[in-house]
Amino acid sequence: MNLKKTDKQIYDIIQKEAKRQAETLMMIPSENMAPEEIREAVGSILINKYSEGQPYRRYYQGMENVNILESLVEKRALKAFHADPNAWDVNVQAYSGSPANAAVYLALLEPGDTIMSMFLPDGGHISHGWIFKERKLSLASKIYNISFYHVDPKTKIFDYEEIAKQAKKVKPKLIISGGTAYPRDIRHDKLGKIAKSIGAYYLADISHEAGLVATEVLQSPFKYADAVMCTTHKTLRGPRGALIFIRKEHIDALDKAVFPGLQGGPHNHTIAGIGVALKHATTSKFKAYAKQVVKNAQVLAAELKKAGYDVVSGGTDKHLILLDLRKQGLSGNIPAMALEKAGIICNYNTVPYDTGSPMYPSGLRLGTPGITTRNMKEKQMKQIAHWIDEVIKETSQYVLPEKGKKEFVEIVTKNLSKNKKLIDISTQIKKLCRKFPIPD
Ligand SMILES: Cc1ncc(COP(=O)(O)O)c(C=O)c1O
């Protein structure tokens, strides 16, 4: 209420964003809607406190409440992920997923060591190292030697024997799994075994799957990994932040890597929000949610397959689906923009062995965490799949302009904004959204 009076400009932007979120389908798989009590914790007076160091080992005074908070959240994190507290420890201070990964590297590796990570266009993440046209684009690739592993060209699923062969050859000090667009379950048992066989560490980045792992809907990596990290704002449905779990013998190195290695004061307000999310994650209600997220994604994938789409890897085991639109003669970006006009918010994405460019990749990435938070189920997935198909068919009339991005955006947005079919679908989607409001 105060913000409305004192800073109308920012207030209005927030109101407009709330309206946008309420009236559209959030189908970017890395997004979700944090409940009100989490937003309350994140917006609390905890934002005012500096607390460099670890619980009860601080460089500031006035720590009595924040020490209790951080210890509590650490305990909740181990419990929520069923991690044995005799074998595992956790750091809850990383600002987000990318610095969390950097902290693990800093704790376990020396500059120049080799990391084996999933190739970005096959669904990996940029914080695992990315080199494009010989340019080292992310910090990990500037500091470490990255060897990418790939999905099988036919199945688009990992061939663990190939990964084992590569590991024997390149002898990495760290193997990382996890990515942004790999729709299949990751076999942590196999990757852990490969890493062990060559004396490498195994880091499981479960940023996307955190909520599905905590609820045991997907295989847990804890038995097989040396470190497990995740963001807290995707399937875990918390605030934007990260958790880093590590085997006890490495916790001092990890804590030092986070602070003073990479960061200053922890964001105590975020840590509080993560604590609330972790409490939610242990409830039967959240488990039912996680199961429904996967069910919804599988129905959506099956419907889109029925409609003639090439669903990468043939389906999904989790919350995300990747469509390869080359069969339709399309790249992903015009459909993504058309879907946005219709009220379906997803993103264009590379697909494995993509023949397009980073700006014009061939894929479309869709996810169900956000729409499942609104309590949508199989029936709504069928309807949404039908709308996605209609929108994509409608967009095939628009040809990619040969010029740059500016022309592309101008031509396409003007045409798409006037398209009657898209306007009609967006009206129907607003109606559906009213029927399934965002829970408080
Ligand atoms: C697998 C994976 N790791 C790390 C990250 C990085 O997280 P953040 O965006 O919080 O830095 C992401 C974000 O999408 C991710 O998907």
The ligand as a Gaussian input file, in Angstrom:
#p B3LYP/6-31G(d) Opt

LIG

0 1
 C       20.543000     -26.581000     -14.760000
 C       20.726000     -25.173000     -14.322000
 N       21.804000     -24.848000     -13.591000
 C       22.036000     -23.587000     -13.185000
 C       21.157000     -22.578000     -13.498000
 C       21.502000     -21.177000     -13.105000
 O       20.623000     -20.612000     -12.257000
 P       20.492000     -19.014000     -12.117000
 O       19.717000     -18.554000     -13.289000
 O       19.794000     -18.888000     -10.827000
 O       21.880000     -18.474000     -12.078000
 C       20.008000     -22.866000     -14.244000
 C       19.051000     -21.798000     -14.594000
 O       18.245000     -21.874000     -15.438000
 C       19.793000     -24.193000     -14.673000
 O       18.732000     -24.518000     -15.402000

